[in-house]
């Protein structure tokens, strides 16, 4: 082992494991979008059918999110996180044996059931191991794994598909998730009291969902995630098809544009977490630091609304989507951190679970609507990018209105 569990540096080893978990988590969910042209031609999918398959993933994600958060808060991170990763790794590999829309939908449903636990468990782990001034950076690092997963998948999966068939992509990514499950179960233990930076939070009893849902602070986080998560799912599941339809980018050449976009998102995730942490360390109030950084990203993400103006220029489109993807991930790193800023650690996973529930439900309806719209409009993506650009400004306004001022200073229940 690199560090002793008693070492103050061990927390960064734990952060590295969270980063790896998020990386393989997103590789598992990204594979289908990359292989959509190949599988779609073989199985004769329409855009509506593809939308429904992705909606099955979001349904599973939505169903499990609040349950996963509650179970992790009640019974601990080690067992809950390991069990969830085992479910999603097996579900990922099961795609290789699917041969119909119904079978793919079932595989996506179970994948969503397992993957829903990733962020509630990861954010609670960060709350346990990191002081408030370090949390956004740690969250930005682990959240950047979602972008690395989306970078690695388009580089590796097309090669595997050409060499061994499309089934191999699902088997490969699922096996990576299985490897993480084993490592986490063997290594992870709860931190000692010396690592707990917010002692008052540790002593608060578990709060039931019915009580959490009565609070404005809960709805600030829930709506902040619920409005912006579907935008990320749009990029994740529909962007490869958009590039293939509008720029004739085939499976062999899909890698470079997607790598550019998700590498930018990685920079945004780590940079967004670093920026608000740096402001806190300079003495900024928590509320001002988080909201100020999120405002920057809400403005920057508006760039994606101009994608329709770049028709015919692949790399101009990639640049605009890259700015939006980086902005989303910088926003997301701070959005997650708000939960650990403003709530006791005993309910952090539950809050993230509720927020993920609404984000997944939004994504489920969005996938269905996107598929129907694209079939109806003959692949008119323009309005979708405009809507994507506006969601963050709306979400930040609601957070500003709903989040009580005293939450940022006390985090009281």
TORDREN-861195 format. One line per field, with one value per residue (C-alpha): residue in one letter; residue number from 1; x, y, z. Coordinates in Angstrom, 3 decimals, always signed. Layout:
N
res	a|...
n	NUM|...
east	X|...
north	Y|...
up	Z|...
// end
This chain:
413
res	x|x|x|x|x|x|x|x|x|x|x|x|x|x|x|x|x|x|x|x|x|x|x|x|x|x|x|x|x|x|x|x|x|x|x|x|x|x|x|x|x|x|x|x|x|x|x|x|x|x|x|x|x|x|x|x|x|x|x|x|x|x|x|x|x|x|x|x|x|x|x|x|x|x|x|x|x|x|x|x|x|x|x|x|x|x|x|x|x|x|x|x|x|x|x|x|x|x|x|x|x|x|x|x|x|x|x|x|x|x|x|x|x|x|x|x|x|x|x|x|x|x|x|x|x|x|x|x|x|x|x|x|x|x|x|x|x|x|x|x|x|x|x|x|x|x|x|x|x|x|x|x|x|x|x|x|x|x|x|x|x|x|x|x|x|x|x|x|x|x|x|x|x|x|x|x|x|x|x|x|x|x|x|x|x|x|x|x|x|x|x|x|x|x|x|x|x|x|x|x|x|x|x|x|x|x|x|x|x|x|x|x|x|x|x|x|x|x|x|x|x|x|x|x|x|x|x|x|x|x|x|x|x|x|x|x|x|x|x|x|x|x|x|x|x|x|x|x|x|x|x|x|x|x|x|x|x|x|x|x|x|x|x|x|x|x|x|x|x|x|x|x|x|x|x|x|x|x|x|x|x|x|x|x|x|x|x|x|x|x|x|x|x|x|x|x|x|x|x|x|x|x|x|x|x|x|x|x|x|x|x|x|x|x|x|x|x|x|x|x|x|x|x|x|x|x|x|x|x|x|x|x|x|x|x|x|x|x|x|x|x|x|x|x|x|x|x|x|x|x|x|x|x|x|x|x|x|x|x|x|x|x|x|x|x|x|x|x|x|x|x|x|x|x|x|x|x|x|x|x|x|x|x|x|x|x|x|x|x|x|x|x|x|x|x|x|x|x|x|x|x|x|x|x|x|x|x|x|x|x|x|x|x
n	1|2|3|4|5|6|7|8|9|10|11|12|13|14|15|16|17|18|19|20|21|22|23|24|25|26|27|28|29|30|31|32|33|34|35|36|37|38|39|40|41|42|43|44|45|46|47|48|49|50|51|52|53|54|55|56|57|58|59|60|61|62|63|64|65|66|67|68|69|70|71|72|73|74|75|76|77|78|79|80|81|82|83|84|85|86|87|88|89|90|91|92|93|94|95|96|97|98|99|100|101|102|103|104|105|106|107|108|109|110|111|112|113|114|115|116|117|118|119|120|121|122|123|124|125|126|127|128|129|130|131|132|133|134|135|136|137|138|139|140|141|142|143|144|145|146|147|148|149|150|151|152|153|154|155|156|157|158|159|160|161|162|163|164|165|166|167|168|169|170|171|172|173|174|175|176|177|178|179|180|181|182|183|184|185|186|187|188|189|190|191|192|193|194|195|196|197|198|199|200|201|202|203|204|205|206|207|208|209|210|211|212|213|214|215|216|217|218|219|220|221|222|223|224|225|226|227|228|229|230|231|232|233|234|235|236|237|238|239|240|241|242|243|244|245|246|247|248|249|250|251|252|253|254|255|256|257|258|259|260|261|262|263|264|265|266|267|268|269|270|271|272|273|274|275|276|277|278|279|280|281|282|283|284|285|286|287|288|289|290|291|292|293|294|295|296|297|298|299|300|301|302|303|304|305|306|307|308|309|310|311|312|313|314|315|316|317|318|319|320|321|322|323|324|325|326|327|328|329|330|331|332|333|334|335|336|337|338|339|340|341|342|343|344|345|346|347|348|349|350|351|352|353|354|355|356|357|358|359|360|361|362|363|364|365|366|367|368|369|370|371|372|373|374|375|376|377|378|379|380|381|382|383|384|385|386|387|388|389|390|391|392|393|394|395|396|397|398|399|400|401|402|403|404|405|406|407|408|409|410|411|412|413
east	+0.000|+1.304|+0.249|-0.599|-4.219|-2.913|-1.060|-2.653|-1.808|-3.975|-7.029|-5.590|-5.162|-8.858|-9.595|-7.655|-9.859|-12.961|-11.494|-10.954|-14.464|-15.990|-13.793|-14.910|-18.490|-18.614|-16.817|-19.603|-22.360|-20.577|-19.973|-23.505|-23.426|-20.148|-21.382|-24.856|-24.255|-22.964|-25.561|-28.346|-27.723|-27.596|-30.807|-32.550|-33.096|-34.954|-33.946|-37.071|-36.103|-32.581|-34.081|-36.234|-33.215|-31.411|-34.555|-34.407|-30.957|-32.262|-35.248|-32.962|-30.740|-33.723|-35.209|-31.977|-30.577|-32.539|-32.373|-28.618|-28.052|-30.161|-28.441|-24.966|-25.826|-27.267|-24.925|-21.623|-19.622|-17.452|-20.222|-22.701|-20.243|-18.783|-22.214|-23.302|-20.110|-20.609|-24.127|-23.100|-20.070|-22.207|-24.890|-22.301|-21.033|-24.596|-24.969|-22.673|-25.377|-28.325|-29.913|-33.056|-34.354|-36.044|-32.883|-30.742|-33.347|-33.201|-29.400|-29.491|-32.083|-29.869|-26.804|-28.635|-29.659|-26.024|-24.367|-26.716|-24.731|-21.460|-21.866|-23.780|-21.011|-18.171|-19.410|-20.032|-16.501|-15.119|-17.172|-15.687|-12.055|-11.604|-11.882|-14.301|-11.511|-10.328|-13.662|-14.345|-10.863|-11.268|-14.739|-13.387|-10.713|-13.102|-15.687|-13.031|-13.072|-16.378|-14.536|-11.549|-13.957|-15.545|-12.060|-10.769|-13.927|-13.910|-10.209|-10.406|-13.927|-13.777|-10.507|-12.031|-15.191|-13.226|-10.962|-13.297|-16.849|-18.991|-19.698|-16.087|-16.446|-19.011|-17.018|-13.851|-15.335|-17.363|-14.205|-12.505|-15.404|-15.135|-11.441|-12.267|-14.910|-12.343|-9.763|-12.258|-13.676|-10.217|-8.757|-11.443|-12.180|-13.930|-11.583|-10.507|-11.797|-8.607|-9.681|-13.164|-13.010|-16.568|-17.107|-20.547|-21.796|-20.617|-22.832|-26.119|-28.527|-29.848|-32.667|-35.546|-36.384|-39.775|-37.994|-35.338|-37.980|-39.587|-36.477|-35.746|-32.059|-32.874|-34.851|-32.023|-29.678|-32.366|-33.403|-29.808|-28.997|-32.380|-32.124|-28.483|-27.877|-30.048|-27.745|-24.744|-26.671|-27.481|-23.774|-22.895|-25.456|-26.378|-23.198|-21.570|-24.721|-24.815|-21.232|-21.855|-25.065|-23.952|-20.251|-20.122|-17.605|-17.449|-16.509|-12.834|-12.610|-15.008|-12.185|-10.369|-13.457|-14.772|-11.333|-11.021|-14.445|-13.994|-10.395|-11.738|-14.380|-11.623|-9.876|-13.156|-13.899|-10.547|-10.259|-13.745|-13.052|-9.645|-10.984|-13.638|-11.251|-8.635|-11.151|-12.127|-8.487|-8.127|-10.870|-13.937|-17.237|-18.436|-21.591|-19.736|-17.019|-19.399|-21.977|-19.354|-17.639|-20.967|-21.996|-18.835|-19.665|-23.341|-22.225|-19.533|-21.897|-24.037|-21.436|-23.136|-26.251|-24.206|-23.522|-26.191|-24.138|-21.079|-22.766|-20.212|-17.198|-16.505|-13.777|-15.648|-18.515|-16.108|-14.684|-18.128|-19.198|-15.827|-16.424|-19.884|-18.628|-15.836|-18.331|-20.751|-18.103|-16.800|-20.405|-20.980|-17.915|-19.287|-22.866|-21.879|-19.830|-22.818|-24.342|-21.361|-21.163|-24.769|-25.845|-24.596|-22.343|-24.957|-27.298|-24.881|-25.379|-29.149|-29.124|-26.991|-29.364|-32.403|-30.644|-29.587|-33.162|-34.450|-31.512|-32.161|-35.900|-35.124|-32.739|-35.307|-37.928|-35.279|-34.051|-37.577|-38.352|-35.039|-35.601|-39.137|-37.984|-35.116|-37.348|-39.987|-37.568|-35.253|-32.220|-32.601|-30.238|-30.096|-32.914|-31.525|-28.206|-29.977|-31.996|-28.829|-27.104|-29.889|-30.431|-27.556|-28.683|-32.154|-30.679|-28.366|-31.239|-33.270|-30.326|-29.881|-33.580|-34.033|-30.834|-31.104|-28.183|-27.387|-26.821|-23.578|-22.132|-23.393|-24.440|-26.976|-29.689
north	+0.000|+3.461|+5.201|+4.066|+4.695|+6.844|+9.098|+12.479|+11.771|+8.649|+10.814|+11.590|+7.876|+7.489|+10.390|+8.514|+5.459|+7.655|+9.104|+5.601|+4.519|+7.492|+6.869|+3.272|+4.211|+6.632|+4.273|+1.757|+4.235|+5.805|+2.654|+2.420|+5.936|+5.238|+1.946|+3.255|+3.467|-0.113|-1.682|+0.546|-0.580|-4.210|-4.001|-1.303|+1.185|+4.461|+7.568|+7.148|+3.566|+4.672|+7.400|+4.840|+2.592|+5.502|+6.379|+2.891|+3.733|+6.998|+5.197|+2.744|+5.624|+7.560|+4.598|+3.809|+7.265|+8.062|+4.442|+4.248|+7.472|+6.282|+2.867|+4.408|+6.895|+4.153|+1.204|+2.649|+3.335|+0.220|-2.350|-0.147|+1.187|-2.270|-3.840|-1.099|-1.399|-5.163|-4.642|-2.074|-4.072|-7.173|-5.076|-3.476|-6.859|-8.085|-5.630|-7.926|-10.601|-8.345|-8.683|-6.564|-3.189|-4.853|-6.675|-3.553|-1.635|-4.244|-4.101|-0.284|-0.374|-2.548|-0.486|+2.603|+0.792|+0.113|+3.296|+5.521|+4.849|+6.232|+9.921|+9.606|+7.307|+9.371|+12.731|+11.280|+9.854|+13.306|+14.811|+12.216|+12.596|+16.240|+19.621|+22.148|+24.100|+20.976|+19.420|+21.221|+20.317|+16.683|+16.616|+18.211|+15.513|+12.601|+14.238|+14.610|+10.833|+11.147|+13.020|+10.686|+7.777|+9.585|+10.170|+6.618|+4.943|+6.470|+5.654|+2.037|+0.862|+1.469|-0.479|-3.392|-3.277|-3.436|-6.201|-8.378|-7.130|-4.604|-7.038|-6.776|-3.085|-3.875|-6.826|-4.729|-1.784|-4.046|-5.935|-2.660|-1.859|-5.332|-4.752|-1.542|-3.356|-5.825|-3.154|-0.922|-3.762|-4.873|-1.422|+0.999|+1.601|+4.491|+7.369|+7.864|+10.846|+12.781|+13.057|+14.347|+18.066|+18.992|+17.386|+18.934|+17.312|+13.882|+13.949|+14.749|+11.826|+10.569|+12.762|+11.043|+12.021|+13.426|+15.979|+16.771|+17.428|+20.108|+22.278|+24.956|+24.018|+20.523|+21.892|+24.266|+21.309|+19.102|+21.675|+22.712|+19.131|+18.345|+21.108|+20.629|+16.858|+16.213|+18.539|+16.365|+13.237|+14.905|+15.361|+11.899|+9.847|+11.973|+13.826|+10.900|+10.551|+14.308|+14.307|+11.275|+12.682|+16.273|+15.838|+12.240|+11.278|+7.474|+5.023|+5.148|+8.952|+9.683|+9.608|+12.959|+15.230|+13.451|+13.411|+17.180|+17.783|+15.590|+16.649|+20.194|+18.934|+17.413|+20.772|+22.438|+19.923|+20.192|+23.934|+24.646|+22.746|+24.381|+27.889|+27.878|+26.140|+28.796|+31.562|+29.945|+29.703|+33.417|+34.173|+34.392|+33.379|+29.938|+31.291|+33.922|+31.513|+28.771|+31.045|+33.260|+30.344|+28.825|+32.163|+32.174|+28.732|+29.549|+32.397|+30.375|+27.474|+29.794|+29.237|+25.980|+27.854|+29.042|+25.514|+25.907|+28.847|+26.611|+24.084|+22.693|+23.460|+20.435|+21.940|+25.188|+23.055|+20.991|+24.209|+25.484|+22.129|+21.869|+25.211|+24.045|+20.656|+22.272|+24.734|+21.960|+20.012|+23.081|+23.825|+20.211|+20.050|+23.017|+21.795|+18.544|+20.413|+22.524|+19.369|+18.838|+22.587|+23.022|+19.680|+17.421|+14.595|+12.086|+13.073|+14.088|+10.863|+11.165|+14.733|+13.677|+10.746|+13.020|+15.415|+12.525|+11.235|+14.466|+14.707|+11.182|+11.776|+14.894|+12.878|+10.116|+12.502|+14.402|+11.260|+10.325|+13.863|+14.173|+10.926|+11.905|+15.411|+14.139|+11.664|+14.391|+17.168|+15.001|+15.402|+19.115|+19.416|+23.229|+23.929|+21.267|+23.115|+26.419|+24.861|+23.225|+26.592|+28.252|+25.670|+26.760|+30.366|+29.186|+26.701|+29.267|+31.719|+29.060|+28.156|+31.816|+32.162|+28.900|+28.304|+29.950|+32.261|+30.615|+27.224|+28.451|+29.378|+26.609|+23.643|+22.968|+20.396
up	+0.000|-0.921|+2.288|+5.768|+6.690|+9.541|+7.118|+6.323|+2.669|+2.611|+1.905|-1.552|-2.204|-1.399|-3.770|-6.443|-5.954|-6.278|-9.478|-10.868|-9.910|-11.700|-14.742|-15.217|-14.298|-17.214|-19.571|-18.941|-19.706|-22.726|-24.753|-26.137|-27.571|-29.357|-30.810|-31.641|-35.444|-35.609|-33.309|-34.655|-38.223|-37.152|-35.113|-37.213|-34.380|-34.869|-32.897|-30.782|-29.900|-29.008|-26.826|-25.034|-24.419|-22.780|-20.845|-19.332|-17.968|-16.514|-14.983|-13.198|-12.127|-10.798|-8.921|-7.101|-6.388|-3.193|-2.029|-2.607|-0.710|+2.215|+2.361|+2.223|+4.966|+7.132|+6.543|+5.382|+2.279|+2.015|+1.638|-0.218|-2.777|-3.450|-3.947|-6.343|-8.414|-8.641|-10.006|-12.602|-13.783|-14.391|-16.082|-18.348|-19.480|-20.045|-22.970|-24.934|-24.905|-25.828|-29.266|-29.228|-28.095|-25.111|-24.054|-24.365|-22.374|-19.606|-19.531|-19.389|-16.605|-14.382|-15.293|-14.040|-10.859|-10.001|-11.251|-9.271|-6.103|-7.428|-6.648|-3.342|-2.095|-3.535|-2.240|+1.217|+1.170|+0.351|+3.193|+5.551|+4.533|+3.494|+5.189|+3.720|+2.047|+0.186|-0.741|-4.008|-5.288|-4.239|-5.790|-8.960|-9.197|-8.734|-11.006|-13.715|-13.941|-15.787|-18.516|-18.574|-18.993|-21.906|-23.372|-23.036|-24.336|-27.872|-28.186|-27.045|-27.880|-31.687|-31.829|-29.909|-32.041|-35.294|-34.020|-31.973|-32.634|-30.788|-27.949|-26.738|-25.807|-23.125|-21.779|-21.516|-19.630|-17.348|-16.372|-15.383|-13.062|-11.560|-10.802|-8.909|-6.862|-5.569|-4.721|-2.891|-0.808|+0.267|+1.023|+2.171|+5.852|+7.614|+8.520|+12.088|+14.041|+13.326|+9.690|+10.344|+9.692|+10.562|+13.940|+14.591|+11.421|+12.497|+15.597|+13.826|+13.668|+10.349|+9.014|+7.155|+3.597|+4.564|+6.763|+4.171|+1.507|+3.653|+3.511|+0.912|+1.003|-0.212|-3.151|-4.044|-4.550|-6.129|-8.732|-9.393|-10.358|-11.878|-14.475|-15.469|-15.315|-18.415|-20.376|-19.541|-20.477|-23.801|-24.505|-23.247|-25.170|-28.188|-29.132|-31.023|-33.126|-33.735|-35.017|-37.196|-38.662|-39.234|-39.967|-41.209|-38.540|-38.608|-35.848|-36.828|-36.601|-33.738|-31.164|-31.706|-31.479|-28.383|-26.774|-27.307|-25.764|-22.706|-22.121|-21.900|-19.482|-17.335|-17.155|-16.227|-13.477|-11.739|-12.442|-11.116|-7.916|-7.522|-8.107|-5.405|-2.976|-3.707|-3.050|+0.252|+1.277|+0.502|+3.012|+0.776|+2.421|+1.316|-0.337|-2.320|-3.471|-4.656|-6.285|-7.883|-9.579|-10.652|-12.172|-14.283|-15.633|-16.176|-18.462|-20.263|-21.012|-23.150|-25.888|-26.824|-27.983|-30.986|-32.286|-35.035|-36.390|-36.953|-39.253|-41.684|-39.470|-37.306|-35.133|-34.523|-33.224|-31.122|-29.617|-28.552|-27.133|-25.352|-23.616|-22.576|-21.360|-19.321|-17.875|-16.950|-15.083|-13.269|-12.311|-11.284|-9.002|-7.044|-7.213|-5.498|-2.928|-1.901|-0.401|+1.892|+2.619|+3.678|+5.187|+8.004|+6.837|+8.094|+5.226|+2.472|+0.486|+0.914|-0.455|-3.423|-3.934|-4.043|-6.405|-8.624|-8.635|-10.109|-12.495|-13.733|-14.099|-16.088|-18.225|-18.738|-20.080|-22.046|-23.838|-24.870|-26.018|-27.887|-29.774|-30.777|-31.773|-33.912|-35.764|-36.274|-37.283|-39.390|-37.104|-36.195|-33.198|-33.105|-30.625|-28.291|-27.968|-27.285|-24.456|-23.083|-22.856|-20.874|-18.125|-15.871|-15.553|-14.530|-12.047|-10.435|-10.009|-8.199|-5.954|-5.057|-4.204|-2.330|-0.343|+3.112|+3.876|+7.226|+5.583|+4.044|+7.415|+9.690|+7.590|+10.311|+9.859
// end
